[in-house]
């Protein structure tokens, strides 16, 4: 029977896989319908109530699509709803947040140097902030600002920048960007679940009852759908950011995230304008490139990481202490620091490595105790690290890692 860590790693992988699959489905359908909507043509002979039509070719066949701004005169026998892609993306993302950041709060969520939170406090802030963010956003949309979409978008951008900065004051840099992505994705899915779908159900109910649907419901849904369209690309960046320390470990990660949101606007504006047949705004790519150069420059201003001396002076957590006091720890610490620290250092010395991969440092005994589970999985159970075994880690050394971790009851300790 695989030990707890193996099961947990595969569970995490399965949830991440599900999240990626559902996100692809949601983003694909969202981008398709925005492009379709913008490309509709008003031609003679449209049915009553039809706003426009589009002819498309794909997979060897032709598709004739017509859009009704409110609804057709009668309800079609078959109606396809697009909702589960959004719901399952959020559900799987929330599960991944719990598995990675809540269950691994000591390592990935709480940064005592910023705010020394108890685990339950960090989790409460993590989950509560997502709900509060939606309530604030929804209130703004329902206010008179809903009639001024440009002003509303600017206010939303300001709110996202403030949240990014706020998250960075509380959590680790990695968790800060991930939570900003979850904050934004919660708004997007709640738009679908709490606004767009209910409005569409009202229209369907009116049609079935023989009433003329109110066009305001379509207008409201269109506003929320537009927000989702412009927020999609930044959310993808924030999902991927935990793999790149230059993004999440920067002193200015919240500012990097702010510029990413602007890049999302410039990129989507180009494609939205092109799909609407209003020309190709190539200048938007120049702006995008300038923003990206600015991001690279900001990331070079300094990484938010402890120094070697600070790492040595840092007190260990109870879990880290158990691993550090376990039999075999000294041997494992020597092995890891000898085989891995040339890359996983505050100032890496391995050629071509300029920043520790994923922001993981393994150059002090306390570092080794902190990343016990990761070392066990990457260099004990598997030979993933060092990559291509460039530092020639021996099988016996990997066995020592396994014996040390299991000897302290690592499969149970790592869950606490």
N, C-alpha and C positions, 0 to 999 in steps of 0.2 A: 504494500500500500504506500503510495507516495506520501512524503511528510507534508506537514501543513504548509510550508513555504512553497512547495511545488504546486500544490492545489491553488494556493492564493495567487501565485504568478500566472497560472493558466486562467484563473477566473478573471484577473485583471486584463489579460490579453483578449479573452473572449468578449468582455465588455467593451474594450477599446475597438476591437474589430467591428462589433455591432454599431458602435458610435460612428465610426468612419463610414460604414455602409449606409446607415440611415441618413447621415449628413450629406453624402453624395446624392442620394435620392431626393432629399429636400431641396438642396441647392440647385440640383439639375432642373427639377420641376419649376422652382421659383424663377430661375433665370429664363427658362423657356417661356413661361407665361408673360413675364415682363417684356421680353423681346417680341412675343406675339402681339401683345396689347399695343405696343408702340408702333408696330408695323402694319396695323390694320388699315385697309383702304376703304374709303367711302365711295362706292361705285353705284351707278344707276341700277335699279331693279332689286335692291335689297328688300328682304321681307320687312313687314311692319315692325317697328321697334328695334330693328337691327342697327347697330352703330357702325359696323364695318366688317370686312371679310379679308381672308388671306388664303392664298393657294400655296401649298408646300409640297415638296417631293422628298420622300425618304424611303429607303428600303425597297425600292422598285415600285412604289405606289404613290398616288397623288392624294392629298388631303385638302378638303374644302372646309374652312373653319369660319364661322360667323359668330360675332359677339353681340349680345344684347346688354345695353347699359343697365337696365332694370331687370327685365325677365321677358321671355317669350309669352305669347298670348295663352299658351297652354303648357302644362307641365309635361316634359318628355317622359316616356316610359322608363328610360334608363338614364340615370344621372350619376356621373362619377364625381366623388368628393375627394379633394386633395387635402388631407389633414394628418394621416398617421405618420407620414414622413417627418413632419415637424414634431409631433408628440414623441415618437420613439427616439428622435435625435436628442431631445431634452431629457427624456427618462434615462437613456443610456449614458448621457453626459453627467447627469446627477449621480448615477450609480458609480461612474468612474471617479467623480469628485470624492465620494464617500470612501471608496476602496483605496484611493491613492493618498488623498490629502487629509481625510478624517481619520482613517485607520493608521496612517503614517504621520500624524500631526506633529509628533516630536521632531521628526526629521524634515518634513516638507512644508508644514504650515506655520508652526510657531517659531518666531525668531526672538529669543529673550533679549537680544541687544536692542530691539525696537520696542517690544512690549512683552513683558514676562507674563503671559497668559496661562491659565490652567487649560487643559485640553478641552474641557466642556465649554469654557468661555470662548475659545477660538472657534469651535464648531458652531456655537450659537451665533457669533458674529458672521461667520461664513454663510450659514443658511439664512439668517435673518436679513442680511444685507440684500440678498436676491429678491426677497419678498418686498422689502421697503422700496427698493429701486423701481419695481413694477408699479407700485402704488403712486409714487411721485410722477413717474412718466405718464401713467394713465390719467392722472388728475390734470396734467398739463394739456394732454390731447383733448380732454373734454371741456377745457376752459375756452374762452374766446380765442386763444392762441391757435386752436384747431383750424380757424379760418385764415390763419397767416402761416402757411406751411414753412416758408423760409425762416421766419423768426423762430418757429418751433424747432426746426432742425438745428439752428444755432444754439438754442438753449439746451437741446439734447446733447450736443457736442460738448458744451461747457460742463454739463452734469457728468458726462463720461470722463472728462479730464479730471474733475474733482474726485470722482470715485477711484480712478487709477492712482492718484496721489494718496488718497485716504487708505486704500488697500496696502500701499507700500509702506505706510507708517505703522501698520499693524502686523502684516504677515511677511514671510520671506519673499524675496523678489520673484522667485519662481511662482509662488502661490498668488502673489499680487496680480500678475498678468493673467494667470489662469482664471482667477476670480473675476477680473474685469471682463474676460470673455464669457464666463458663465452669467455674469450680470447682464450683459448685452443679449446673450442667447435666451435668457429668461424673458426679457422684454419681447423678443421676436416670437417665441413660442406662445407666450401669453396673448400676444396680438392675434394669433391664429385661433387659440382655444377660447378666449374670452370676448373677442370682438368680431373677427372676420367670420368665423363659423356661426355664431349666434345670429349675426345679421343676415347671413345667407339662409338660415333656417326660417327667419321671419318672412323673407321674400317667398320661400317655397310654401310656407303655410298660407300666405295671402293668395298665392296662385291656386292652391288646392281649394281654398274657400271662395274663389271667384272674385277676390278683391284686387284692386290695382295696387301693386307694391309701391311703397314710398321710395323715391330715388335716393333719399338721404342715407339709407343703409349702405348702398353701393359706394357712395362718396366717402363715408367713414372708413369702410373697408379698404378703399383705394389709398387713403392716407397712410394707414398702418402698413399696407403692403409695400408702399414706396419706402417707408422707413426700413423695413426688413431688407429690401433690395440694396440699400446703401450700407447697411450694417454687416452684410454677409461676409465680405472679404476681410475686414478687420477681425471678425470673430475667428476665421480660419487661421489668420496669423497668430492670434493669441492662443489658439489651440496648439500650435506648433512651437510656440516660443519657449516652452520648457526644455527643448532640446538645445537651445542656443544661449549660453551664458552672457554673450555680448548684449543680448536683448533683456533677459530677466535679471541679471546680476549687475546691471549698470546702476550707478547712482541716480540716473535720470530715466529709469525704465518707464515711469508714468508719462514722461514727455515723449519718449519713443512711441508709446502706445497712442498718444494724442496725434502724432504725425501719421501713424498708420491709419487712423480713422480718416484723416484728410486724404491719404492715398486711396483709400477705398472709394471716396467720393469722386476723385479725379478719374480713376479707372472706370467706375460704373457710369460716370457722366459721358465718357467717350462712347461706350457701347450703347447706352440708352439713346444717345443722340443719333448714332449710326442706325440703330434699329428703327428709329422714328423717321428715317430718311431725311434728316435735317443736315446732312453733311458729316464729314469726318473731322473731328476737332483734334488734330494732331498735337496742338499746343498742350493738351492735357497730359500727354506723355512726357513732355518737357518738364512740366510741373511735377509730375510723379517722380521723374529722375532726380530733380532738385531736392524733393522731400526725402528720397532715399539716401542721397549723399549726406543730407543733414543728419539723418538717423545714424549713418556710419560714423560721422564726426562726433555726435553726442555720445555714442557708445564708447568712443576712445577717451573720453574725459575721465574715466575711472570706473573700476568695478567695485561694487558694494560688497566687499569681502573682508574677513578678518586677516590680520597679518600673522606671520608665523609665531611671533611672541604672544599675540593675543590668543591664538589657538592653544598654545601651551598653557596659558594662564586660565583659560576658560574652565569653569567647574563642570564636571560630568554629570549627566542625568543618572537616575537610579538604574535605568536599563543599561546605559553605557558602562556604569561601574561594574555591573554583573559580568559583562563581557570582558572588561579589563582585568578583573580578578580571577577569571576562569583559568583552569589548567591549559597550558599551551599558548596563552595569549602572547607571551614574549616572543616565542618562535614565529607566530603568525604575523605579529607586528613587524618583525625584522624582514620576513618574506615579502609582505605587502609593500613596505617602504622601499625595499631593495628592488622589487620587480615593477612597481607601479608609480612610484613618486616622481620619476623623471617626466611623466606626463601630467599626473594628478598632483600638481604643486601650485602654490600661489604664483610662482614664477617658473613655469616649465622649462626644462633644459633639453628635452628631446627635439630634434630638428623637425621643423614644420608644425610643431604644436606651440601655440602662443597663449592659449587659455585652457585651463583644465576642462576636459570634456564634461559637459553637463554641470559644471561648477562643483564637481566632487573633488575634494582634497584628501590625499592619503599620504601625508608626509610627517605626521606625528602619531604617537600611540593613541592619543585621544581621537584623532581622525579615524583610525582603524576601528576603534570601539564604536564610534558613531555610525559608521557605514557597515556594521557587521553583516546585516542581512544581504546587502548588495554584494559584498565581497564573497559571501557564501554562495550566492546564485551565480555570479559572473566568473569567479575564479575557483570555486570549489566544485559545485555540481556540474558546471559547464566550463569549457575552455574559451569562453567569449573574450575574457580578458586575461592577460594582455592581448590585444588584437594580433592575430597571426603569430602569437606567442613570441613577439619580437624580443622580449627580455628573457626568453628561455626558462620559463617557470616549469619546474619538474613535477611529474605525477605525485611524488611523495610530498611535495610542498602543498599541492592541492588537497591531498589526503589530510594533511595537518589542519588545513582550514576547515574541512568538513568535521574532523574530530573535535576541534575547538568549539565550533558553533553548536554542534549537537550535544557536546558535553555539558554546556551550560543550560541546556534545555532551550536552545535558540528558537526552535519552531514555536514555542509558547511565548518566550520573552519578547520576540519580535512583534507579537500581536498586541502587546500591552503598551 
